[in-house]
Amino acid sequence: MPHETPNITALEPFQVLSKILDFANEDQRDWWHSTGPMYAKILKDAGYDIHAQYSYLCLHHKCVVPYLGPYPANGRDRWMSILSRFGLPYELSLNCSNSVVRFAFEPIGPLSGTEQDPFNAHVIWECLGKLAKLGSEIDLQWFAQFKKDLVLDAEETKFVRDNGLDKGQVKTQNKLGVDLKGGKFEVKMYMYPYLKSVATGIPTEQLIFDSVRRVDRDRKLVVPLSILEDYITSHKDKTLSARLISCDLIDPSRSRIKIYVAEQTVDWPHLEDLWTLGYRRQDPITISGLRLLRELWDLLNIPEGPSHFPDGGYLELNSKVNERLPLLANYTLHPNDPYPAPQVYFHTFGVGDAAVADAVATFCARRGWTEMAQSYKDNLFSY
């Protein structure tokens, strides 16, 4: 009787690759099998063709899974990342309007959190080297400058440790983001200068603004940077602070710089203040966007009041999140626009998933995005 070969074409890309790919250790195998199915599904649901699905899954296997560190378990020693309240180093997302799949991760290596690399500052270089071999567009000029300015050097690392200045504090200093577009990928860097501020005594905002001025050699960003700096430093309630910076790792002439801020008072007046830069932005597009923002805010019904980021403590895996976190916003600095362009983020902790899904679906339906409104909730709960 002839041997019958299974029809491998009937399998999904993730299933095919899971049969073929090797893993350096069980941690990497566990990361692949826990992150891969959702990653594969969101690629398919977002309309990526079969070739792109295979390509991006292989990228995940080669450049992401090896840098996620020990597979998490309660009680197991591991590097705790700022990316989630559970210290998990990986986050997957979808830009719904453009159907672009994105993910962020904090590269973790065997030395992360040890004497050799107590604040996980080094392995990101190795990870970027792997990504660069697969993506010719990657440019590290700005990355190198920001890392020099915003991440602890060896002497500062020793100072922070010797003086116990890292106790109970978030230790993440850098992470990466990847957008999957047109069969290629674009890499972004994110840097958190909190520990640098602790070591140097220089406020986080000043570290960020000074570093942007160093990379802005042609002084194209002087005006929007000055407006943003004035907004943050003159904030009347002193509840607003700069948290981190990001930029695209491409040719600097095309790269975008974004500065992220946190607002500790969660209510509509402070969200409106974030969106308008303290009413410095009054153009028609900003005002139109403000009306949409108010509509979504009312639909979500987010609990209001004072809030703060927990002081370095992370939650147990699988525990219920019942926290009120600050509002977040980022501001993109454009050479041709004197006013930084805002994006705002809502933390929906304390609001049920079903309620959030209903609010977003209603918002989409009102915009005439019929297909998204109909499919959003079903797709969300299918993951």
N, C-alpha and C positions, 0 to 999 in steps of 0.2 A: 504494500500500500504506500503510495507516494507521500512524502512528508508535506504537511500543509503549513504554509507560512502565514502567521497572523497578518491581517490587513493593517499595517502600521499607519496607513493614511487615515484610518478611522479614528485614530487617537488624536487628542489635542496636543499642541506643541509642548506644553509643560509635561505631559505624560511621556511623550517621546524622549525629550531631553532627560527626564528623570531616569529613564532606562539606560541612557548612554553615558551621562556625565559622571566623572569621578569627583570625590571630595577629599580634601586633605585630612579631615577629622570629623568626628560625629557632630561637633558644634556647627560646622559649616553645613553638614547634611540636614541638621535640624532647622537651621535658618532657611535653607532652600525650601524645605517642605512646609514651613510655616508662612513664609512671605511669598513664595512662588505662585500658589494657586490664585490668590487675590490679584497679584500683579498680572498674571496671565489673563485672568478674566476681564480686568479693567482695560487691558490692551485690546482685547477682542471687542468688548462692548463699545469702546471709543472709536471703532472703525479702522484700526490698524490692519493692514493686509497680512497674510500669513508669513510673508518674508520678513516684514518688520517685527512681527511677534517673535519669530525665532531669533532674529538679530538682537532684540532688546532683552530677551530672556538669557541669551548667551552673555550679554554685557552684564547682566545681574549676577550671573554665576562667576564671571571672571573678575569683576571690578568692585562688586558690592558685598556679596556673601563672605568673601575672605576677610572683610574688614568690619564685621559686625561683632566680633569678640565672642566671649563665652555665651552659650545659649542661656537665656535668663531662667532662673528658678529662685523662688523665695529662699533666702538663706545662703545662696551661692554668691561668692565674692565675684564682682564684675564691675566694669567701668559704668558709672551712672551718667547717662547723657541728658542734657537739657532738652532734648527733642520731645520728650513726653514726661508726664508726671510719674510714670513708672520707671523712668530711667532708660527706656528703650531707645536704641540709636538709629531707628529707621522709621520714616513716615512717608506714606504713599498718598498722592492726591491727584485730582483731575480738574483741569481748567475747563469748566463746562461749556463756556461760550465758544472756545476754539477746539474743543475735544483733544486737548494736549495732556498726555499723562506726564506726571512729574513725581519725583521723589527727592527726599532729603535724607542724608545720613551723616553720622559722625564717624569717620574712620577710626577704628580701634585696632591696636596691635597687641602682641604678647607682652610688650613692655609698658603699655598704657596703665598708669596708676602705680607703677613700681618706682623704685629709687632712680632708675635710669630715665624715666619719663613720667614724673608724678602728675603732670597736668596735661598729658596727652597732646603734646605739641608737635611731635615729630613724624608719626606714621602717615599723616596726611600727605607728606611729600611723596612717599612711596606709592600711595593710592593714586595721586595725580599723575605720576609717571606712567602707571598702567593705563589710565584713561587717555593720556596724551598719545600713547601709541595707537589707540583706536580712533582718536578724533583729532585730525590735523589742525582744527581751528583753535585749539586751546593755547592761550597766551598767558604766561605767568608773571608778566611785568608788574602789574598792580598787586597781584597776590603777594609777591615777594616784599613789596614796600609795606603793604598793610600788615603783613605778618611781623615784620621788623618793628613796626610802630605799636602794634596792639596786642601782641602775644609775648608772654614772659620769655626773657632770655635766660641763660644758665645762672647768671648772678642773681637776677630777680627771683628766679625759682627758689634758689637757696635761701634768700632773704625771707620769702613768704613762708617757707617750711620751717626755718629756724625760729621764726617768731610766732608760729602757730596762727598765721593770718588766714589760713584756708579752712579753719574748722567750721563745719556746718554750712560752708558756702558752695554754690554751684561752681564746678571746676571746668566745665566745657569752655574752650577758648576758640575752637574753629570747627566748622562742619562744611559739607558740600551739598549743593542741590543740582539736580539734573533734569532738564526738559527734553522730552523725546519728540523730535520733529522731523518729518520728511525723510525718514530712514537714517537720520543722523542724531546727534545729541549735543546739547549745549550745557556747559558746566558753569555753576555759580559758586562763589565762596561766601561764607558768612563768618564773621568774627565778633566775639564777645570780649570786650576789653576790661571786664570787671576786675579780674585779678591783676591786670597791668595797672589799673588805677590804684588798687590796694598797695601794690609794690612801689609805685612811684609817687603816690600822693597827688597825682594829677586827676582831676575829675574826668569821668568817662566821656562826657560831652566834648571836653577840650581835646582829649586824645583823638577822638574821631574826627573832629573838625580840622585839627592840625594835620592829621594824616591825609585827609582829602586834599588839603592845600598842597601837600608835597607831591601827590600824583598829578594834580591839575597844573602841569607845567605851562600850558598855554593860557591859563587863567580864564578858561571858558565857563567855569562854574562859580566864579567869585560872587556874582549877584544872587543866584538861588541859595548858595551856601550861607551867605550873610543873612538873608531873610529867614532861613530856617534856624540859624544860630540865635538870631534876635528873638524869634518866637519862643524857643525853648528856654533861653536864659531869662527872658522877661515874663515868663508865665506867672500870672497873678496868684494862683493858688499853690504853686510850688509842688504840685502833685504829678508833674510831667517830667520824664527823664529819658535820655537816650539810652538804648539798650545794646544795639549791635549795628553792624554795617554789612552790606553785601555789594557785590559787583559781578558782572559777567566776566568770565575768564576768556575773553576774546581780545582782538586788537583794541587797545585803549581808545582809539578814535571812534569806536562803535559801542563801547561798553557803557552800561548804565550803572550808576552808583545809587544805592538806596540806603537811607538811614532810618532805622526803626526806633520808635519811641513807645513808652508805656504810660498810660494815664490811670492813676489809682482811683479816681472817682468815676464810677460807672453810672452814668445817667445821660439823658439826651443833651443837655447843654454842653457837657464836656465832649461828647462825641461830635456835636456840631462845631465846637471849637477846633477839634482835631482836623475835621474835614476842610474847614475854611482857613486854617493856619491863624487862628485868632482873628478871623474876619478880614485877614489880609487878602484873601482870594474872594472876589465878588463878581467874577465874570459869569456870563450866562451858563456855560457848561458846568461850572462849579455849583451854581444855584440849582440847576436842573438835577444834578447828581444828588444834591442835598435833599431834594424832595423824595427821590427814590430811596435814599438812605433812611429817611424818616419812616417811610412806608414799611420797609423791611424791619426796622427797629420795633415798630408797633406790632407787627405780625409775630416777631420772635418773643416779645414779652420777657426780655432778659431781666433777671433780678437786679435791682439797682442798689447803690450804696458804696461805701469805701471798700477797697480791696487791696491786695498786695500779693506779690509772688512769695511763696513759702521760702523760708531761709535755708535752702539746701536740702530739706527733707524730701524724700521720694515716697510714693505710695507703694504698698504691697501689690504684687501682681494679682489681677482679678478682683481687686477691691473696688468698691463703689467710689466714684469721684463725686464729691459733694462740696465743691469749693467755688468761691467767687474770685475770679482772677481779673487783673486790670484789662482795660481796653488797649489794643495795640494798633499802631498805624505805621506805615512806612511812607517815605517821601523820596520820589525819584528826582534827581537833579538833572535838568536838561539844559544844554548850552543855549538853546533858543527860546527858553521860557524863564522869565525872571522868578516865577513862583514855583516852588517844588510841587510836584503832582502827588496827591495823596491816594493811598489805599488804606482801608480800615479793616480790622479783624474783630469778630465777636467771639468771645469764649461762651459757649452755650452750656457749660456745666450748670447743673441745677434745673435745666429744661429737658424734658424727656425727648428721646430720639424721634419718636413719632410726631410730637408737637413741632419739632424743628423741621422735619420733613414736610409736614403739612404747610407750614409757613412758607418754606421755599417754593413748594409746588404752587401755592396760591400766588406768590409773587410772580413766578414765571408765567402763569396763566394770564395774569393781568397785563403782562407785557406782550402777549400774543405768541409766546414761545410754547405753543400747544404741545408739541411732541415731548419737549423736556418736562413740561408740567405733568403730562400723563405718565411718563416713564420714570421720573426722578425717584419717587418713593419706592416703587417696585425694585428698581436697580439698587437703591441704597440698602434695602433689607435683604437683597440676594447675596450680599457679600458675607 
